[in-house]
């Protein structure tokens, strides 16, 4: 009887932890066929920093310094309205612990940048980017893994000692809406 009571108490104590594990949107949808999921592990960032970069190219050196500082990069891309709604709810709940850096709304598309402050005003511990309504800006579908899709939502989380000045250059080169404004806001 005493053993059953201990097991019951332990199960009740662990219940909140199982709920927390489900609350991570990246874990929840990592195996879903309705998303494109990218999770770059720390070892990959270590490998990238060992690539020979010309010391004559200051831009390449700056990118390598930025890569060294990243500890996690995860992203989800989906065209599912149901998953998009779930992601939006997760971002809203997650954003309570973050500072909204900027918001861009354009013709039904919404882009939000959230940060967790780092060691100074130019560095952050976490950068969360949420883009919703991309399908309204896309003229054509794109092919992903042999399927034609019209992307609805993208969520990206990056952690580490992230220099916002370098991220703004990177997002600008990747043509992410609002990326060029990052360095102007800090």
C-alpha angles and dihedrals in degrees: 000000000000091000092052090051091051091049091049092050091048091049091052091048093050094047095085090051092057089051091051091051090055091049093072105095093202093057091044095055103027092107098036117122088214095067140057105226126194123184115173110198125218091251090062091054089050090052092049091055091057091061110111109253122188110253087213092067109077093183092055090047090052091051091050090051089051092049090052090057097053117097100173138017121181131166139173125198120188143165093197113113091205094052090043090056091049091049091050090052091049092049090050092051093042094047091067089080093045137065117244105234098183146339128209122191120184127165096326096323118112127196122185129182119199128183142188108215120251136193094311142356093282096050132067134188093215136019117194118187121189122187119181131176096028089145089071090062097043117093096188137027118252127221117243118175092343095308125107110233139174106211116233104174141015125187121182130183124190124179134187134071095321123187107215091205090063094042090054090056092047096048090046091053089047088051093236108166112254095010094121090059094062096085092045093057097054 
